[in-house]
Amino acid sequence: MATIEECRAALEKLSDNMRSAEGDVAAAASMDRSVSCRITDLDVTFVGRMTGGRIVVHDTLQGVPKEKAQIRLTMSGDDLVALVDGDLNFAKAWGSGRVKLEAGLRDLFQLRKLL
């Protein structure tokens, strides 16, 4: 089971990958939205903001945050690490329910370029 530190490092790596993106992916990464990533097996949620082509994590909360972020991811810590490392395909993980993504319709259309 991935630790909180490994999950935070995976989010940092994802942020670095987004920063170096080009074309349509770069346009999608440049959105300015609140973001949360809930890690179910650790019962923690990383909350922050997607801005300037990066994900900036502001806090790590126990459980589910009171306020909903505009973009919300939910998965296990191991799945987060595997996704970022390229060992887990997002579309397959999302289709099977291993990863949940919630956002407004317009944001979902933009995010599909990232994922």
NUSELUM-448960 format. One line per 2 residues: number of its first residue (from 0); their letters; for each residue x, y, z of N, C-alpha, C. Coordinates in steps of 0.001 Angstrom, whole numbers, padded with zeros to 6 digits. Layout:
// residues N
NUM	A	X,Y,Z,X,Y,Z,X,Y,Z  ...
//
This chain:
// residues 115
0	MA	000839,-001175,000000,000000,000000,000000,000888,001243,000000  000598,002159,-000903,001370,003406,-001011,001149,004270,000229
2	TI	002182,004980,000625,002101,005864,001784,001640,007261,001356  001330,008093,002329,000952,009471,002031,002089,010175,001296
4	EE	003313,009934,001728,004466,010576,001086,004615,010128,-000359  004398,008841,-000628,004490,008339,-002007,003381,008938,-002872
6	CR	002199,009106,-002307,001093,009709,-003055,001378,011176,-003350  001907,011895,-002367,002260,013300,-002576,003339,013404,-003668
8	AA	004322,012511,-003621,005378,012506,-004635,004799,012211,-006019  003819,011314,-006101,003178,011001,-007379,002447,012228,-007923
10	LE	001769,012975,-007048,001096,014192,-007488,002104,015242,-007964  003247,015323,-007308,004309,016234,-007747,004822,015830,-009126
12	KL	004997,014531,-009331,005469,014033,-010630,004437,014327,-011717  003145,014132,-011394,002079,014452,-012336,002123,015935,-012686
14	SD	002322,016767,-011678,002410,018205,-011891,003591,018545,-012802  004725,017917,-012576,005899,018148,-013426,005630,017710,-014865
16	NM	004935,016581,-015023,004595,016095,-016367,003673,017080,-017085  002709,017636,-016347,001781,018601,-016929,002525,019861,-017372
18	RS	003481,020273,-016590,004228,021493,-016868,005009,021382,-018180  005472,020175,-018499,006273,019995,-019718,005429,019577,-020921
20	AE	004109,019576,-020779,003226,019175,-021871,003229,020222,-022981  002841,019772,-024178,002780,020655,-025335,001439,020505,-026033
22	GD	001092,021437,-026904,-000105,021367,-027731,-001395,021373,-026938  -002343,020499,-027339,-003650,020414,-026687,-003529,020041,-025219
24	VA	-002557,019204,-024912,-002355,018786,-023524,-001946,019986,-022678  -001086,020818,-023209,-000660,022020,-022490,-001835,022966,-022265
26	AA	-002702,023088,-023263,-003881,023944,-023116,-004791,023424,-022010  -004987,022119,-021968,-005821,021525,-020923,-005173,021686,-019553
28	AS	-003862,021553,-019489,-003143,021667,-018219,-003160,023090,-017686  -003414,024066,-018539,-003374,025460,-018114,-004683,025936,-017490
30	MD	-005631,025034,-017306,-006893,025406,-016664,-006622,025924,-015247  -007512,026759,-014757,-007419,027257,-013379,-008638,026736,-012619
32	RS	-008425,025650,-011869,-009524,024987,-011166,-009048,024467,-009809  -009987,024405,-008869,-009687,023733,-007600,-009684,022232,-007865
34	VS	-008800,021521,-007168,-008606,020085,-007407,-008520,019355,-006069  -009097,018153,-006048,-008885,017273,-004891,-008595,015871,-005397
36	CR	-007783,015165,-004657,-007455,013784,-004977,-007628,012972,-003693  -008715,012227,-003642,-009024,011420,-002463,-008375,010055,-002601
38	IT	-007606,009668,-001580,-006937,008366,-001558,-007724,007489,-000583  -008490,006578,-001135,-009462,005824,-000344,-008834,004941,000721
40	DL	-007754,004242,000396,-007179,003307,001355,-006448,004007,002497  -006074,005269,002310,-005417,006037,003370,-006392,006984,004073
42	DV	-007603,007117,003517,-008634,008018,004029,-008106,009453,004154  -007408,009897,003112,-006922,011275,003056,-007302,011879,001710
44	TF	-007357,013200,001698,-007626,013922,000462,-006608,015041,000329  -005929,015051,-000809,-005025,016146,-001142,-005873,017213,-001821
46	VG	-005810,018433,-001343,-006579,019519,-001942,-005625,020598,-002415  -005973,021203,-003536,-005118,022235,-004084,-005748,022887,-005289
48	RM	-004899,023306,-006193,-005351,024045,-007360,-004528,023655,-008577  -005212,023513,-009692,-004551,023348,-010980,-004466,024752,-011567
50	TG	-003267,025242,-011702,-003069,026596,-012203,-001682,026717,-012820  -001589,027497,-013872,-000298,027725,-014511,000355,026459,-015032
52	GR	-000462,025473,-015423,000090,024229,-015956,000603,023278,-014897  000262,023520,-013634,000734,022673,-012525,-000421,022365,-011577
54	IV	-000214,021361,-010772,-001106,021086,-009647,-000341,021478,-008388  -000890,022411,-007651,-000270,022863,-006405,-001108,022321,-005257
56	VH	-000532,021424,-004460,-001236,020851,-003314,-001059,021798,-002131  -002199,022259,-001602,-002177,023193,-000482,-002299,022499,000864
58	DT	-002986,021348,000888,-003257,020721,002175,-003556,019239,001980  -003373,018493,003050,-003755,017084,003101,-004737,016943,004249
60	LQ	-005956,016539,003928,-007023,016450,004923,-007381,015009,005217  -007801,014757,006415,-008313,013434,006782,-009734,013308,006251
62	GV	-010054,012221,005589,-011408,011981,005090,-011769,012830,003891  -013080,013072,003758,-013633,013826,002634,-013731,015299,003019
64	PK	-013232,016212,002172,-013322,017634,002506,-014777,018126,002495  -015034,019166,003280,-016385,019736,003344,-016769,020413,002040
66	EK	-015808,021091,001432,-016064,021783,000170,-015625,020919,-001001  -016463,020849,-002035,-016122,020072,-003223,-015258,020900,-004158
68	AQ	-014185,020286,-004607,-013329,020919,-005603,-014016,020841,-006964  -013588,021695,-007881,-014161,021674,-009224,-013776,020410,-009983
70	IR	-012594,019873,-009696,-012138,018611,-010285,-011790,017682,-009134  -012458,016504,-009102,-012271,015578,-007996,-011880,014201,-008514
72	LT	-010751,013703,-008040,-010281,012354,-008351,-010405,011502,-007097  -010751,010234,-007261,-010821,009287,-006154,-010223,007971,-006618
74	MS	-009291,007441,-005810,-008641,006175,-006149,-007821,005700,-004958  -007244,004521,-005075,-006333,004031,-004036,-004958,004661,-004250
76	GD	-004139,004637,-003216,-002788,005164,-003328,-001963,004412,-004352  -002095,003093,-004366,-001353,002284,-005332,-001746,002632,-006767
78	DL	-003042,002884,-006988,-003498,003244,-008334,-002971,004610,-008752  -002907,005560,-007828,-002339,006876,-008146,-000884,006732,-008583
80	VA	-000114,006002,-007812,001302,005808,-008144,001436,005097,-009492  000630,004059,-009719,000694,003311,-010981,000284,004183,-012173
82	LV	-000733,005017,-012013,-001153,005915,-013093,-000024,006869,-013482  000560,007493,-012490,001600,008491,-012757,002856,007836,-013336
84	DG	003157,006614,-012886,004325,005902,-013396,004090,005286,-014773  002846,005334,-015270,002524,004773,-016576,002237,003290,-016562
86	DL	002057,002716,-015362,001777,001286,-015249,000283,000968,-015253  -000560,001994,-015201,-002014,001818,-015197,-002608,002793,-016189
88	NF	-003398,002293,-017119,-004052,003110,-018132,-005263,003798,-017510  -005325,005141,-017629,-006417,005890,-017006,-007776,005443,-017531
90	AK	-007929,005338,-018834,-009233,004995,-019414,-009727,003639,-018905  -008855,002655,-018851,-009248,001336,-018353,-009581,001390,-016861
92	AW	-008772,002125,-016090,-009015,002238,-014651,-010323,002982,-014379  -010592,004019,-015163,-011827,004775,-015019,-013025,003921,-015426
94	GS	-012897,003215,-016544,-013978,002364,-017037,-014332,001229,-016089  -013346,000734,-015354,-013594,-000369,-014426,-013998,000119,-013029
96	GR	-013963,001444,-012814,-014347,001991,-011521,-013208,002102,-010517  -012007,001745,-010919,-010864,001861,-010001,-010507,003321,-009743
98	VK	-010766,004165,-010727,-010509,005599,-010613,-011809,006329,-010919  -012137,007297,-010075,-013320,008127,-010315,-012861,009548,-010587
100	LE	-013494,010163,-011565,-013224,011550,-011925,-014555,012277,-011981  -014666,013340,-011191,-015873,014152,-011188,-015482,015589,-011504
102	AG	-016216,016185,-012433,-015972,017575,-012824,-017157,018024,-013663  -017225,019318,-013917,-018243,019842,-014810,-018015,019348,-016220
104	LR	-019035,019375,-017025,-018962,018845,-018389,-017866,019532,-019214  -017779,020836,-019131,-016752,021569,-019887,-015351,021139,-019433
106	DL	-015174,020992,-018122,-013873,020567,-017602,-013537,019144,-018038  -014531,018275,-018064,-014296,016894,-018501,-013793,016856,-019942
108	FQ	-014362,017691,-020793,-013909,017739,-022194,-012451,018196,-022280  -012069,019153,-021462,-010675,019608,-021451,-009759,018539,-020852
110	LR	-010203,017925,-019769,-009374,016935,-019064,-009089,015702,-019912  -009983,015363,-020811,-009755,014162,-021627,-008478,014291,-022456
112	KL	-008064,015511,-022742,-006803,015727,-023463,-005607,015390,-022584  -005760,015589,-021281,-004681,015266,-020339,-004574,013769,-020084
114	L	-005711,013111,-020089,-005771,011731,-019641,-005783,010786,-020814
//
